[in-house]
Structure formats: C-alpha cells, structure tokens
Amino acid sequence: MKKINKEQLLELFDPSVHGKIEELLAKSDVNGAIVFENHDMCSSNLGARTAVIYGDNQTYKTAEQAHGKWINDLPSQRQYADSYYEKAKTL
C-alpha cells in the first residue's frame, strides 16, 4: 500500500464527501484512513473507491492490517486496500 497525504486522500473523492471524511478523521480514536479501490478492468465498478478509517476502536487497528484485504464480496465489485493516510501524531 502507498502512503498518501491528506490532500491526496481528499483528491480521490468527490468534494461532496470531504466534510464527512474530515469529520471522521477528527475523532481522537482515529489514526487515519485506508483507501480501498476496484482495479477490475472488466468491471463497470472500475475505479470505485471507499475510505475506511482505522484506529484503536475500529475494525482495522493499523493500516498494515488491511494489506491484502478487500471489501465487497462479488469479484467484480471488490475494492482492494490501495493506499492509506496516517494522521500526524499529537502529544
């Protein structure tokens, strides 16, 4: 998976959802977001993306846990963990 910055993360999604992504990332128990993307060249879902937050109280505790994982069951709809954004650590 490729590490990306916050601007790159937001560029991957429609501006209409930027506020929701920012809201989720602002939570203290969230460490960042993992981007899942469909890479199936034969699928009408090619390029579909989902951002999934990760942190201590989330399904994925670290971005590394998502490596090699996917969401959606049908092969033509599968989105694979592609990149991740990690929030800056606060003291």
C-alpha positions in Angstrom: 0.0 0.0 0.0 1.1 3.5 -0.8 1.2 6.2 2.0 -0.5 9.4 0.9 -1.0 12.8 2.5 -4.4 14.4 3.4 -4.6 16.4 0.2 -4.1 13.3 -1.9 -6.7 11.4 0.1 -9.3 14.1 -0.5 -8.5 14.4 -4.2 -9.5 10.7 -4.6 -13.1 11.5 -3.5 -15.9 13.8 -4.7 -15.9 17.2 -2.8 -19.4 16.4 -1.5 -17.9 13.9 0.9 -14.8 15.8 2.0 -16.6 17.2 5.1 -17.6 13.7 6.2 -14.1 12.4 5.7 -12.7 15.4 7.7 -15.3 14.8 10.5 -14.3 11.1 10.8 -10.6 11.9 10.8 -11.0 14.5 13.5 -12.1 11.8 16.0 -9.4 11.2 18.7 -9.6 7.4 18.4 -9.0 7.5 14.6 -5.4 7.2 13.4 -6.1 7.6 9.6 -7.9 6.3 6.6 -7.4 3.4 4.2 -8.5 3.8 0.6 -10.0 0.7 -1.0 -10.3 0.7 -4.8 -11.7 -1.5 -7.5 -9.0 -2.5 -10.0 -11.0 -4.9 -12.1 -10.6 -3.8 -15.8 -13.6 -5.8 -16.8 -16.0 -4.3 -14.2 -18.3 -1.4 -14.5 -17.1 -0.6 -10.9 -13.5 0.0 -12.1 -12.2 2.9 -10.0 -14.8 2.8 -7.3 -13.3 3.9 -4.0 -14.1 3.7 -0.3 -12.3 5.4 2.6 -12.3 3.3 5.8 -11.0 4.9 9.0 -8.6 2.9 11.2 -7.6 3.2 14.9 -7.9 1.5 18.3 -11.7 1.3 18.3 -12.1 0.5 14.6 -12.2 -2.8 12.6 -8.6 -2.1 11.4 -6.3 -1.0 14.2 -3.5 -0.2 11.8 -3.2 0.4 8.1 -0.9 -2.6 7.8 -3.8 -4.9 8.9 -5.7 -4.0 5.7 -2.8 -5.0 3.4 -4.1 -7.7 1.0 -7.7 -7.3 2.2 -10.7 -6.3 0.3 -14.3 -5.1 0.8 -17.4 -6.3 -1.2 -17.8 -10.0 -1.9 -18.5 -10.1 -5.6 -15.3 -10.3 -7.6 -16.4 -7.5 -10.0 -17.2 -5.2 -7.0 -14.2 -5.9 -4.8 -12.2 -3.0 -3.7 -8.7 -3.7 -2.5 -6.7 -1.8 0.0 -4.6 0.5 -2.2 -3.3 3.4 -0.1 -3.6 5.0 3.3 -3.4 8.3 5.1 -1.9 8.5 8.6 -2.7 11.4 10.9 0.1 13.3 12.5 0.8 12.1 16.0 -0.2 14.6 18.7 1.5 14.8 22.0 
